[in-house]
Amino acid sequence: MTQAVCRRARSATPLVFVLLLGCAMGNEDRRRALNHLDEHYAPSTTQARWLASPVALPAGLAAGAVDAVLLHPATQFDDAWRDTVDVLWDFDKESRFRRILFTPLAAVATGPVYVVDWCLRAVFDIDDHPGWQPRGVGEEDDR
């Protein structure tokens, strides 16, 4: 029993390392709470860092956990929605017939596409959308 578990763990280890390479927490811009602690509470001297380490290490781990579980996923809601709109609801070059035909399919697929995109953005380091505004804002609609 334990040998089978060890073999599975050994075979899964390369996969874990490959997945960690694309982890969102590897990007410094994605670690908001940890960056705040570093900027405002990190001691400037080496001796002070060693003295503060019994408190700083647990605080840093907690800040990293907050970043990974709460802050970063919460900042990805709007980008996941923008991806969903781009994939399913951008009918700029489509005829009216295609719009009518694909609207029910897009309505059904919106939830699953959004959830999958948000989960991928919450775990992996995917670039944010630069500047996005909904279709029809500031332009005339030809319908």
N, C-alpha and C positions, 0 to 999 in steps of 0.2 A: 504493500500500500504506500509506504513512504517513498519507496524507490520510484513509483509511478508519479508521485507528486513532485519529486525532485527533477525527474526527466521533463515533466511539463513546465516546471519553473525555468529550467535551463533553456528549453526551446522558446519560451515566451520572452526571455530577457532581451534578445536583439530587437524584438518588436517593440518592447517598452522603450528602449533607447531611441529607436527611430521615431516613435511618437513624441518623445520628449524634445526632440530637435525642433519640432514645429510648434511647441507649446507656447501659448500666448504669454505665459509668465516669464519666458525667456527674453521678451522685449521689455526694455526699461520703461518705455512709454506706457505700458499696460499695468504697471505696478504703482498705482496712485497712493495707497496708504503707506507702503514701504518707502516710496520716494519722499513722502511728507515726513516720516520719521527721520530719514537720513538728512534732510535739509534743516529741520528745526531742532532735533534732539540729539544728534550724533555728536559726541565729544570731539574736540579738535586734536587733542594730543593722544599719543599711543598709550601712555600710562592711564589716562582717564578712560580710554576705551576698554582696557583690561579690567579696570575697577568697575565699570558699568556693565560688563558682559553678563553677570548673573541676572540682571534685569533686562538688558538689551536683547539677549538671545530669545527668551520667551516672547518678548514684545514684538520682535522682528518676525518670528514664526507666526504669531497671531495676525500681524499685519499682512503677511504673505497669504495666509489662509483667507482673510477677509477680501483681499484682492482677487484671489482665484475663485472664491465661491460667490461673492456678492457684487463687488464693484465692477470688475471687468464684464461679467455676463450682463449686468444691468446696463452697461454702456453700449451693448451690442443690439438692443431691441430695434433702434431706428435703422441701423444698417441692414439688419435682417429683413425689415419691412421694405426697405428700398430695393434689395435684391429680389424680393417676392414680386414687387410691382414691376421691376424691369423684366423679369422672366415671364410672368403670367398676364400682366395687365397693360403692357406697352403695345398698343395697337396702332402706332403711328403710320405704318406703311401697309396696313391691312385694309381690305375692302369692307364695306358694311356687312356683306354676307358673312365674311370670316369673323367679324366682331360678334355677330349674333350667334354664329355656330360655336365659337370658342368661349363665350362668356360663361355658360353653365359649367364647362369643364374647368375653367379658371377658378370659378367660385368653389368648386369641390376641392381643387388642389391647393387653394390658398393656405389653408391651415397646415397641412402636412409639409408643404414647401417652406413655410415660415418657420415651423418648429425645427425642422432638420437644419435649415440655414442658421438659425440662432444657436443651436447646439454646436455646430461646427465653428461658428465665430466665437463662441464662449470658450472653446477648448483650444483652438488653433489660432495662430497669429495671422489673421487675414486683414489686409489693409482696409481702413475705413473709407467711406465714400467722401470725396473732397467737398464738393458743394452741390447739393442736390435739391431741386425744388419740384414739387408735384407737377404733373402734366396739367397744362391749362392755366397755371399761375403766370400772369404777365403776358399771355399770348391769347389770340383769338382761337376759338374752337370751330372747326369747319363742319360739324355734324349737322 
